[in-house]
Amino acid sequence: MAFSDSFFNRIEKKTNVGKDTIIELAKKLQQNDLKNEGTLREVIQTLSKMTGRDVSKEQEDKIINAVVTDKVPKDIDKLI
């Protein structure tokens, strides 16, 4: 799936995370098992630091549960 520059611009505007950083994170995600709780926690914590937003243990657990049980929206463009 190819994303347009406008997609990355919207992400950067909301998060202050640049396109290159997003692409590097995406490469890291492709190399890991996203059904693995440890990997997911690491990714969530990395994103939290990158965006400067705190994620509570409860929020982290909810995110992990959503990913593991495939309850994440497939159309990510609608989330932004």
Contacts in CASP RR format, 6 or more apart in sequence:
PFRMAT RR
TARGET T0000
AUTHOR 0000-0000-0000
METHOD contacts of the structure
MODEL  1
MAFSDSFFNRIEKKTNVGKDTIIELAKKLQQNDLKNEGTLREVIQTLSKM
TGRDVSKEQEDKIINAVVTDKVPKDIDKLI
5 19 0 8 1.000
7 77 0 8 1.000
7 80 0 8 1.000
8 18 0 8 1.000
8 19 0 8 1.000
8 22 0 8 1.000
10 80 0 8 1.000
11 17 0 8 1.000
11 18 0 8 1.000
11 19 0 8 1.000
11 22 0 8 1.000
11 80 0 8 1.000
12 18 0 8 1.000
12 19 0 8 1.000
14 80 0 8 1.000
15 50 0 8 1.000
15 51 0 8 1.000
16 51 0 8 1.000
17 50 0 8 1.000
17 51 0 8 1.000
21 50 0 8 1.000
25 43 0 8 1.000
25 46 0 8 1.000
25 47 0 8 1.000
25 50 0 8 1.000
28 43 0 8 1.000
29 43 0 8 1.000
32 39 0 8 1.000
32 43 0 8 1.000
33 39 0 8 1.000
34 40 0 8 1.000
34 43 0 8 1.000
34 67 0 8 1.000
35 67 0 8 1.000
35 68 0 8 1.000
37 64 0 8 1.000
37 68 0 8 1.000
40 63 0 8 1.000
40 64 0 8 1.000
40 67 0 8 1.000
40 68 0 8 1.000
41 60 0 8 1.000
41 64 0 8 1.000
44 55 0 8 1.000
44 60 0 8 1.000
44 63 0 8 1.000
44 64 0 8 1.000
45 55 0 8 1.000
45 60 0 8 1.000
47 55 0 8 1.000
48 54 0 8 1.000
48 55 0 8 1.000
55 63 0 8 1.000
65 71 0 8 1.000
66 72 0 8 1.000
73 79 0 8 1.000
END
